[in-house]
């Protein structure tokens, strides 16, 4: 068994990111193996899935202890996802191991990463809107009881089947895709309940995919062990420091990395990709910061003594001239933490506990 210390170092960095932000390793580790270490896509997907099997139960156990798992939803998701994940690996392997198929898997992985990046952005936006809505309702005294949860077996099984197939074929999809579907189907669920439900259903899903990879895939013990050597302590360290991390900045950086990896896997030349991502970073980052600043209620700005108009203007107006990029860095590292400190604890407490606690996190 050959251990690669560089792969272990990459696993440490990815694991640290997972523990600190709640973003899963599948969407990060697989493209790192393919693009940086030149691992064949089949072997990268196979080894990454098996490695993730050892991290998933950690986060699931945390949520089970905090009673944030909707077991009825888990049951129906598993009905669809477990056989679909196994079938996804089997179907992919049955298609052969030609270079053409390896190249096609790169394209599939690139497309899935783009969807994952879009899903992460949408999820962040939806959680921000929901948090603001709860805060406003609490301030006005108009908070109402949440709508009752009505289980929809057909829809849940369908989501499980699609998610299971994607995870089995690419190792990406559980936290990035399934949780988005759950948030649309059950908007009454809190963030902690969405994450807890998704993490628990992902355990048998990943176990099924991992078993299929061991039986039919290109599972490499040395590669998987190298990933685990770095990722397990990385997850723990990341979870420990998550309470002090500028979450919005880090999640934006992860979206940036996912998009860059996706475009490279889709065949965009390196030089072109560099210019596109540089331009996108300089413009999109301050616009992200301006949107976040605009979404924060007036009482937070009043309490902190910060100027809402100034922070929005500096980022939005300066986005095309480079000034906005510097202003965005200052906003996410200085102003935003002060604004978060005065948020209503009842509206953000549980999601922050989730972000700090679940070490296996999302995919």
NUTIFI-891578 format. One record per residue (C-alpha): residue number from 1; residue in one letter; chain; x, y, z. Coordinates in nm, 4 decimals. Layout:
<atoms>
ATOM figu bado pafi       c1       c2       c3
ATOM  NUM    a    A        X        Y        Z
...
</atoms>
This chain:
<atoms>
ATOM figu bado pafi       c1       c2       c3
ATOM    1    x    A   0.0000   0.0000   0.0000
ATOM    2    x    A   0.1485   0.3300  -0.1125
ATOM    3    x    A   0.0758   0.6415   0.0961
ATOM    4    x    A   0.0986   0.9832  -0.0691
ATOM    5    x    A   0.1814   1.2597   0.1786
ATOM    6    x    A   0.0815   1.5276  -0.0725
ATOM    7    x    A  -0.2634   1.3719  -0.1060
ATOM    8    x    A  -0.2798   1.3608   0.2744
ATOM    9    x    A  -0.1955   1.7326   0.2838
ATOM   10    x    A  -0.4713   1.8030   0.0310
ATOM   11    x    A  -0.7068   1.5939   0.2463
ATOM   12    x    A  -0.6074   1.8022   0.5494
ATOM   13    x    A  -0.6950   2.1258   0.3677
ATOM   14    x    A  -1.0239   1.9899   0.2319
ATOM   15    x    A  -1.1135   1.8398   0.5696
ATOM   16    x    A  -1.0393   2.1699   0.7414
ATOM   17    x    A  -1.2720   2.3452   0.4960
ATOM   18    x    A  -1.5419   2.0841   0.5558
ATOM   19    x    A  -1.5258   2.1193   0.9317
ATOM   20    x    A  -1.5175   2.4992   0.9236
ATOM   21    x    A  -1.7910   2.5708   0.6707
ATOM   22    x    A  -2.0199   2.2694   0.6480
ATOM   23    x    A  -1.9335   2.2188   0.2818
ATOM   24    x    A  -1.8770   1.8608   0.1838
ATOM   25    x    A  -1.5554   1.7054   0.0704
ATOM   26    x    A  -1.6907   1.5231  -0.2329
ATOM   27    x    A  -1.7310   1.8442  -0.4290
ATOM   28    x    A  -1.3755   1.9488  -0.3387
ATOM   29    x    A  -1.1612   1.6363  -0.3012
ATOM   30    x    A  -1.2543   1.4632  -0.6265
ATOM   31    x    A  -1.1595   1.7554  -0.8557
ATOM   32    x    A  -0.8405   1.8065  -0.6526
ATOM   33    x    A  -0.7422   1.4442  -0.7167
ATOM   34    x    A  -0.8257   1.4668  -1.0872
ATOM   35    x    A  -0.6801   1.8091  -1.1654
ATOM   36    x    A  -0.3874   1.8397  -0.9252
ATOM   37    x    A  -0.2730   1.4809  -0.8770
ATOM   38    x    A  -0.3761   1.3536  -1.2225
ATOM   39    x    A  -0.5691   1.0611  -1.0741
ATOM   40    x    A  -0.8005   0.8928  -1.3246
ATOM   41    x    A  -1.1630   1.0039  -1.2674
ATOM   42    x    A  -1.2859   0.6494  -1.1939
ATOM   43    x    A  -1.0205   0.5960  -0.9248
ATOM   44    x    A  -1.0726   0.9456  -0.7787
ATOM   45    x    A  -1.4486   0.9012  -0.7457
ATOM   46    x    A  -1.4127   0.5498  -0.6068
ATOM   47    x    A  -1.1530   0.6322  -0.3412
ATOM   48    x    A  -1.3243   0.9568  -0.2393
ATOM   49    x    A  -1.6582   0.7820  -0.1829
ATOM   50    x    A  -1.4995   0.5126   0.0338
ATOM   51    x    A  -1.3098   0.7778   0.2342
ATOM   52    x    A  -1.6256   0.9809   0.2938
ATOM   53    x    A  -1.7908   0.6739   0.4457
ATOM   54    x    A  -1.5693   0.7164   0.7531
ATOM   55    x    A  -1.6565   1.0851   0.7986
ATOM   56    x    A  -2.0327   1.0857   0.7448
ATOM   57    x    A  -2.1365   0.9111   1.0684
ATOM   58    x    A  -1.9616   1.1773   1.2794
ATOM   59    x    A  -2.1900   1.4562   1.1656
ATOM   60    x    A  -2.4922   1.2285   1.1664
ATOM   61    x    A  -2.4301   1.1323   1.5303
ATOM   62    x    A  -2.4178   1.4984   1.6334
ATOM   63    x    A  -2.7577   1.5672   1.4782
ATOM   64    x    A  -2.9129   1.2544   1.6225
ATOM   65    x    A  -2.8039   1.3708   1.9679
ATOM   66    x    A  -2.9526   1.7171   1.9044
ATOM   67    x    A  -3.2754   1.5625   1.7696
ATOM   68    x    A  -3.2665   1.7600   1.4471
ATOM   69    x    A  -3.3357   1.4599   1.2207
ATOM   70    x    A  -3.6694   1.4132   1.0433
ATOM   71    x    A  -3.6751   1.0348   1.0380
ATOM   72    x    A  -3.9820   1.0017   0.8139
ATOM   73    x    A  -3.8064   1.1991   0.5432
ATOM   74    x    A  -3.4876   0.9968   0.5904
ATOM   75    x    A  -3.6787   0.6710   0.5442
ATOM   76    x    A  -3.8252   0.7622   0.2056
ATOM   77    x    A  -3.5048   0.9240   0.0794
ATOM   78    x    A  -3.3103   0.6083   0.1642
ATOM   79    x    A  -3.5651   0.3942  -0.0212
ATOM   80    x    A  -3.4637   0.5710  -0.3402
ATOM   81    x    A  -3.1014   0.6662  -0.2793
ATOM   82    x    A  -2.9487   0.3408  -0.1516
ATOM   83    x    A  -3.0307   0.1196  -0.4525
ATOM   84    x    A  -2.9723   0.4118  -0.6919
ATOM   85    x    A  -2.6227   0.4800  -0.5523
ATOM   86    x    A  -2.5294   0.1136  -0.5896
ATOM   87    x    A  -2.6764   0.1047  -0.9386
ATOM   88    x    A  -2.4940   0.4239  -1.0397
ATOM   89    x    A  -2.1566   0.2665  -0.9651
ATOM   90    x    A  -2.2521  -0.0611  -1.1326
ATOM   91    x    A  -2.3830   0.1102  -1.4479
ATOM   92    x    A  -2.0751   0.3303  -1.4766
ATOM   93    x    A  -1.8444   0.0311  -1.4381
ATOM   94    x    A  -2.0481  -0.1749  -1.6873
ATOM   95    x    A  -1.9875   0.0898  -1.9530
ATOM   96    x    A  -1.6183   0.0003  -1.9533
ATOM   97    x    A  -1.2903   0.1670  -1.8658
ATOM   98    x    A  -1.1905   0.3355  -2.1887
ATOM   99    x    A  -1.0184   0.6737  -2.2096
ATOM  100    x    A  -1.3253   0.8098  -2.3872
ATOM  101    x    A  -1.5436   0.7141  -2.0913
ATOM  102    x    A  -1.2914   0.8655  -1.8472
ATOM  103    x    A  -1.3105   1.1895  -2.0442
ATOM  104    x    A  -1.6894   1.1810  -2.0404
ATOM  105    x    A  -1.6866   1.1304  -1.6657
ATOM  106    x    A  -1.4777   1.4478  -1.6377
ATOM  107    x    A  -1.7484   1.6345  -1.8289
ATOM  108    x    A  -2.0209   1.4894  -1.6063
ATOM  109    x    A  -1.8262   1.5811  -1.2952
ATOM  110    x    A  -1.7727   1.9349  -1.4255
ATOM  111    x    A  -2.1447   1.9798  -1.4915
ATOM  112    x    A  -2.2344   1.8455  -1.1469
ATOM  113    x    A  -1.9871   2.0844  -0.9828
ATOM  114    x    A  -2.1498   2.3804  -1.1607
ATOM  115    x    A  -2.4888   2.2679  -1.0305
ATOM  116    x    A  -2.3377   2.2222  -0.6833
ATOM  117    x    A  -2.1937   2.5754  -0.6890
ATOM  118    x    A  -2.5284   2.7173  -0.7974
ATOM  119    x    A  -2.7028   2.5132  -0.5286
ATOM  120    x    A  -2.4656   2.6381  -0.2598
ATOM  121    x    A  -2.5234   2.9988  -0.3663
ATOM  122    x    A  -2.9002   2.9474  -0.3687
ATOM  123    x    A  -2.8910   2.7776  -0.0307
ATOM  124    x    A  -2.6922   3.0640   0.1212
ATOM  125    x    A  -2.9377   3.3168  -0.0223
ATOM  126    x    A  -3.2420   3.1225   0.0986
ATOM  127    x    A  -3.1023   3.0830   0.4494
ATOM  128    x    A  -3.0271   3.4575   0.4620
ATOM  129    x    A  -3.3802   3.5481   0.3508
ATOM  130    x    A  -3.5358   3.3071   0.6002
ATOM  131    x    A  -3.3222   3.4392   0.8852
ATOM  132    x    A  -3.4202   3.7971   0.8025
ATOM  133    x    A  -3.7873   3.6967   0.7876
ATOM  134    x    A  -3.7734   3.5357   1.1322
ATOM  135    x    A  -3.5912   3.8355   1.2776
ATOM  136    x    A  -3.8464   4.0788   1.1359
ATOM  137    x    A  -4.1362   3.8689   1.2623
ATOM  138    x    A  -3.9804   3.8509   1.6092
ATOM  139    x    A  -3.9262   4.2284   1.6207
ATOM  140    x    A  -4.2847   4.2981   1.5116
ATOM  141    x    A  -4.4334   4.0284   1.7333
ATOM  142    x    A  -4.5959   3.8584   1.4354
ATOM  143    x    A  -4.4163   3.5224   1.4552
ATOM  144    x    A  -4.6500   3.2362   1.3678
ATOM  145    x    A  -4.6403   2.8635   1.4265
ATOM  146    x    A  -4.4579   2.6721   1.1515
ATOM  147    x    A  -4.6609   2.4844   0.8957
ATOM  148    x    A  -4.7053   2.1137   0.9676
ATOM  149    x    A  -4.4706   1.8767   0.7889
ATOM  150    x    A  -4.6527   1.6605   0.5356
ATOM  151    x    A  -4.4470   1.3691   0.4054
ATOM  152    x    A  -4.4529   1.3258   0.0250
ATOM  153    x    A  -4.3195   0.9725  -0.0375
ATOM  154    x    A  -4.3185   0.9841  -0.4193
ATOM  155    x    A  -4.1239   1.3098  -0.4358
ATOM  156    x    A  -3.8765   1.1993  -0.1688
ATOM  157    x    A  -3.8080   0.8664  -0.3400
ATOM  158    x    A  -3.7555   1.0489  -0.6721
ATOM  159    x    A  -3.5094   1.2908  -0.5096
ATOM  160    x    A  -3.3308   0.9944  -0.3505
ATOM  161    x    A  -3.3013   0.8126  -0.6831
ATOM  162    x    A  -3.1589   1.1106  -0.8710
ATOM  163    x    A  -2.9263   1.2065  -0.5855
ATOM  164    x    A  -2.8114   0.8495  -0.5351
ATOM  165    x    A  -2.7257   0.8047  -0.9030
ATOM  166    x    A  -2.5247   1.1280  -0.9105
ATOM  167    x    A  -2.3380   1.0450  -0.5900
ATOM  168    x    A  -2.2626   0.6920  -0.7101
ATOM  169    x    A  -2.1223   0.8174  -1.0398
ATOM  170    x    A  -1.9390   1.1333  -0.9272
ATOM  171    x    A  -1.9136   1.1280  -0.5415
ATOM  172    x    A  -2.0808   1.4725  -0.5473
ATOM  173    x    A  -2.4406   1.5554  -0.4738
ATOM  174    x    A  -2.5723   1.4803  -0.1268
ATOM  175    x    A  -2.5249   1.8065   0.0587
ATOM  176    x    A  -2.5039   2.0147  -0.2586
ATOM  177    x    A  -2.8107   1.8842  -0.4377
ATOM  178    x    A  -3.0375   1.6746  -0.2154
ATOM  179    x    A  -3.0500   1.9348   0.0602
ATOM  180    x    A  -3.1586   2.2004  -0.1924
ATOM  181    x    A  -3.4476   1.9783  -0.3029
ATOM  182    x    A  -3.5455   1.9270   0.0613
ATOM  183    x    A  -3.5430   2.3008   0.1282
ATOM  184    x    A  -3.7843   2.3581  -0.1614
ATOM  185    x    A  -4.0124   2.0681  -0.0676
ATOM  186    x    A  -4.0171   2.1498   0.3058
ATOM  187    x    A  -3.9562   2.5235   0.3576
ATOM  188    x    A  -4.0898   2.4976   0.7126
ATOM  189    x    A  -3.7807   2.3038   0.8262
ATOM  190    x    A  -3.5073   2.4913   1.0098
ATOM  191    x    A  -3.1537   2.4871   0.8743
ATOM  192    x    A  -3.0427   2.2459   1.1449
ATOM  193    x    A  -3.3224   2.0050   1.0539
ATOM  194    x    A  -3.2348   2.0167   0.6844
ATOM  195    x    A  -2.8672   1.9502   0.7536
ATOM  196    x    A  -2.9387   1.6784   1.0109
ATOM  197    x    A  -3.1865   1.4976   0.7874
ATOM  198    x    A  -2.9507   1.5142   0.4903
ATOM  199    x    A  -2.6487   1.3931   0.6870
ATOM  200    x    A  -2.8318   1.0920   0.8302
ATOM  201    x    A  -2.9792   0.9830   0.4962
ATOM  202    x    A  -2.6344   1.0237   0.3415
ATOM  203    x    A  -2.4827   0.7555   0.5670
ATOM  204    x    A  -2.6598   0.4554   0.4051
ATOM  205    x    A  -2.6382   0.6285   0.0649
ATOM  206    x    A  -2.2591   0.6597   0.0838
ATOM  207    x    A  -2.2296   0.3119   0.2375
ATOM  208    x    A  -2.4147   0.1665  -0.0615
ATOM  209    x    A  -2.1993   0.3590  -0.3088
ATOM  210    x    A  -1.8809   0.2657  -0.1201
ATOM  211    x    A  -1.9708  -0.1045  -0.1213
ATOM  212    x    A  -2.0359  -0.0900  -0.4950
ATOM  213    x    A  -1.7061   0.0917  -0.5528
ATOM  214    x    A  -1.5149  -0.1740  -0.3567
ATOM  215    x    A  -1.6848  -0.4512  -0.5549
ATOM  216    x    A  -1.6973  -0.3002  -0.9035
ATOM  217    x    A  -1.5026   0.0267  -0.9045
ATOM  218    x    A  -1.1378   0.1243  -0.8980
ATOM  219    x    A  -1.0999   0.1569  -0.5231
ATOM  220    x    A  -0.7361   0.2138  -0.4244
ATOM  221    x    A  -0.6567   0.1446  -0.0587
ATOM  222    x    A  -0.3430   0.3610  -0.0549
ATOM  223    x    A  -0.5202   0.6607  -0.2085
ATOM  224    x    A  -0.8166   0.6294   0.0270
ATOM  225    x    A  -0.5903   0.5936   0.3314
ATOM  226    x    A  -0.3886   0.8985   0.2250
ATOM  227    x    A  -0.7098   1.1030   0.2026
ATOM  228    x    A  -0.8233   0.9882   0.5481
ATOM  229    x    A  -0.4866   1.0572   0.7131
ATOM  230    x    A  -0.5271   1.4242   0.6297
ATOM  231    x    A  -0.9035   1.4749   0.6206
ATOM  232    x    A  -0.9994   1.3297   0.9597
ATOM  233    x    A  -0.7779   1.5624   1.1692
ATOM  234    x    A  -0.8583   1.8442   0.9244
ATOM  235    x    A  -1.2309   1.8077   0.9881
ATOM  236    x    A  -1.1764   1.8158   1.3632
ATOM  237    x    A  -0.9510   2.1245   1.3533
ATOM  238    x    A  -1.1885   2.3044   1.1170
ATOM  239    x    A  -1.4848   2.2408   1.3436
ATOM  240    x    A  -1.2886   2.3744   1.6408
ATOM  241    x    A  -1.2115   2.7093   1.4771
ATOM  242    x    A  -1.5414   2.7507   1.2901
ATOM  243    x    A  -1.6878   2.9914   1.5446
ATOM  244    x    A  -1.4202   3.2502   1.4581
ATOM  245    x    A  -1.4249   3.2052   1.0792
ATOM  246    x    A  -1.5795   3.4673   0.8458
ATOM  247    x    A  -1.8363   3.2197   0.7142
ATOM  248    x    A  -1.9718   3.4269   0.4263
ATOM  249    x    A  -1.6225   3.4939   0.2902
ATOM  250    x    A  -1.5231   3.1276   0.3087
ATOM  251    x    A  -1.8398   3.0013   0.1426
ATOM  252    x    A  -1.7904   3.2513  -0.1377
ATOM  253    x    A  -1.4348   3.1252  -0.1842
ATOM  254    x    A  -1.5588   2.7660  -0.2039
ATOM  255    x    A  -1.8125   2.8570  -0.4730
ATOM  256    x    A  -1.5268   3.0223  -0.6627
ATOM  257    x    A  -1.3120   2.7073  -0.6386
ATOM  258    x    A  -1.6003   2.4826  -0.7471
ATOM  259    x    A  -1.6707   2.6952  -1.0545
ATOM  260    x    A  -1.3017   2.7065  -1.1484
ATOM  261    x    A  -1.2696   2.3280  -1.1096
ATOM  262    x    A  -1.5870   2.2697  -1.3088
ATOM  263    x    A  -1.4750   2.4879  -1.5993
ATOM  264    x    A  -1.1337   2.3188  -1.6093
ATOM  265    x    A  -1.2949   1.9737  -1.6123
ATOM  266    x    A  -1.5203   2.0919  -1.8941
ATOM  267    x    A  -1.2126   2.1654  -2.1030
ATOM  268    x    A  -1.1672   2.5425  -2.0687
ATOM  269    x    A  -0.7990   2.6253  -2.1407
ATOM  270    x    A  -0.5965   2.7193  -1.8335
ATOM  271    x    A  -0.5037   3.0691  -1.9566
ATOM  272    x    A  -0.8612   3.1513  -2.0560
ATOM  273    x    A  -0.9890   3.0114  -1.7280
ATOM  274    x    A  -0.7445   3.2277  -1.5348
ATOM  275    x    A  -0.8591   3.5502  -1.6977
ATOM  276    x    A  -1.2281   3.4582  -1.6693
ATOM  277    x    A  -1.2019   3.3687  -1.3010
ATOM  278    x    A  -0.9898   3.6742  -1.2213
ATOM  279    x    A  -1.2448   3.9031  -1.3818
ATOM  280    x    A  -1.5292   3.7191  -1.2152
ATOM  281    x    A  -1.3601   3.7388  -0.8757
ATOM  282    x    A  -1.2917   4.1119  -0.8962
ATOM  283    x    A  -1.6535   4.1865  -0.9928
ATOM  284    x    A  -1.8600   3.9110  -0.8286
ATOM  285    x    A  -1.6981   3.9201  -0.4846
ATOM  286    x    A  -1.7894   4.2840  -0.4040
ATOM  287    x    A  -2.1377   4.2357  -0.5527
ATOM  288    x    A  -2.1795   3.9366  -0.3188
ATOM  289    x    A  -2.0737   4.1561  -0.0281
ATOM  290    x    A  -2.3057   4.4409  -0.1330
ATOM  291    x    A  -2.6005   4.2006  -0.1554
ATOM  292    x    A  -2.5219   4.0602   0.1883
ATOM  293    x    A  -2.4952   4.4103   0.3356
ATOM  294    x    A  -2.8244   4.5152   0.1762
ATOM  295    x    A  -3.0033   4.2102   0.3185
ATOM  296    x    A  -2.9181   4.2985   0.6789
ATOM  297    x    A  -3.1917   4.4828   0.8732
ATOM  298    x    A  -3.1521   4.8421   0.9826
ATOM  299    x    A  -3.1369   4.7736   1.3554
ATOM  300    x    A  -2.8105   4.5777   1.3141
ATOM  301    x    A  -2.6463   4.8758   1.1448
ATOM  302    x    A  -2.7846   5.1123   1.4096
ATOM  303    x    A  -2.6543   4.9045   1.7000
ATOM  304    x    A  -2.3043   4.8697   1.5525
ATOM  305    x    A  -2.2866   5.2330   1.4396
ATOM  306    x    A  -2.1824   5.1295   1.0877
ATOM  307    x    A  -2.3082   5.3047   0.7753
ATOM  308    x    A  -2.5201   5.0741   0.5636
ATOM  309    x    A  -2.5168   5.3112   0.2652
ATOM  310    x    A  -2.1372   5.3428   0.2773
ATOM  311    x    A  -2.0654   4.9687   0.2833
ATOM  312    x    A  -2.3145   4.8934   0.0058
ATOM  313    x    A  -2.1913   5.1816  -0.2072
ATOM  314    x    A  -1.8221   5.1066  -0.1697
ATOM  315    x    A  -1.8701   4.7475  -0.2822
ATOM  316    x    A  -2.1351   4.7898  -0.5520
ATOM  317    x    A  -2.0070   5.1099  -0.7136
ATOM  318    x    A  -1.6429   5.0055  -0.6877
ATOM  319    x    A  -1.6929   4.6539  -0.8279
ATOM  320    x    A  -1.5797   4.7510  -1.1787
ATOM  321    x    A  -1.2754   4.9463  -1.0639
ATOM  322    x    A  -1.1048   4.7148  -0.8153
ATOM  323    x    A  -1.1979   4.9329  -0.5180
ATOM  324    x    A  -1.4997   4.7145  -0.4487
ATOM  325    x    A  -1.2799   4.4070  -0.4118
ATOM  326    x    A  -1.0771   4.5678  -0.1326
ATOM  327    x    A  -1.3959   4.6987   0.0295
ATOM  328    x    A  -1.5479   4.3490   0.0189
ATOM  329    x    A  -1.2487   4.2003   0.1999
ATOM  330    x    A  -1.2850   4.4677   0.4685
ATOM  331    x    A  -1.6594   4.4054   0.4915
ATOM  332    x    A  -1.6355   4.0279   0.5372
ATOM  333    x    A  -1.3437   4.0395   0.7799
ATOM  334    x    A  -1.4454   4.3432   0.9864
ATOM  335    x    A  -1.7982   4.4799   0.9385
ATOM  336    x    A  -1.9888   4.1574   0.8828
ATOM  337    x    A  -1.8685   3.9855   1.2043
ATOM  338    x    A  -1.9822   4.2909   1.4036
ATOM  339    x    A  -2.3236   4.2787   1.2366
ATOM  340    x    A  -2.3562   3.9044   1.3036
ATOM  341    x    A  -2.2739   3.9643   1.6697
ATOM  342    x    A  -2.5960   4.1621   1.7189
ATOM  343    x    A  -2.8246   3.9201   1.5353
ATOM  344    x    A  -3.1157   3.7751   1.7298
ATOM  345    x    A  -2.9695   3.4573   1.8893
ATOM  346    x    A  -3.3004   3.2756   1.8481
ATOM  347    x    A  -3.2766   3.3143   1.4718
ATOM  348    x    A  -2.9195   3.1996   1.4220
ATOM  349    x    A  -2.8331   2.9804   1.7201
ATOM  350    x    A  -2.9153   2.6397   1.5819
ATOM  351    x    A  -2.7640   2.6840   1.2363
ATOM  352    x    A  -2.4359   2.8020   1.3916
ATOM  353    x    A  -2.4313   2.4996   1.6229
ATOM  354    x    A  -2.4730   2.2848   1.3164
ATOM  355    x    A  -2.1897   2.4563   1.1306
ATOM  356    x    A  -1.9540   2.4079   1.4242
ATOM  357    x    A  -2.0563   2.0603   1.5253
ATOM  358    x    A  -2.0966   1.8330   1.2264
ATOM  359    x    A  -1.7531   1.7297   1.1179
ATOM  360    x    A  -1.8559   1.5039   0.8320
ATOM  361    x    A  -2.0558   1.7864   0.6822
ATOM  362    x    A  -2.2068   1.8098   0.3389
ATOM  363    x    A  -2.1131   1.6892  -0.0023
</atoms>
